[in-house]
Amino acid sequence: MINKTKRPRIYIAGPLNPKGGGGAIEYLRNCDRMITLARELIKGGFAPFCPAVDMLYFIGGMDDETPTPEEIKEYSLAWLPTCEAIITTIGWIHSVGALAELDEAVRLGIPHFRDIAALYRHFEDRADGE
């Protein structure tokens, strides 16, 4: 059982921008995968950081108020050192952004998980030892 009062912070990494001409539909599917995982993590007792919700920063406002893609990437990466783990979604291996996030996680010694079951086991094992 995950200790919900401590809610381990989990960084979600995966592809967002379409590869190979997928356009808006692929982008939205990628966002949906990340947001679905974030919801599951929240219900499971975690506090996920989900870069897919960054799309909301691009909606509304004037052009000079909208963060640039570079500013968004810097903003997202600033959260990584505060996280206790990183989990990747389908297709992460083909995402330049996710690979950069994972490289930084490795540099910081943050454990990487490819599936939610392994993430749960890791934190349940940790909770048992407390």
Secondary structure, 3 states (H helix, E strand, C coil): CCCCCCCCEEEEECCCCCCCCCHHHHHHHHHHHHHHHHHHHHHCCCEEECHHHHHHHHCCCCHHHCCCHHHHHHHHHHHHHHCCEEEECCCHHHCHHHHHHHHHHHHHCCCEECCHHHHHHHHHHHHHCC
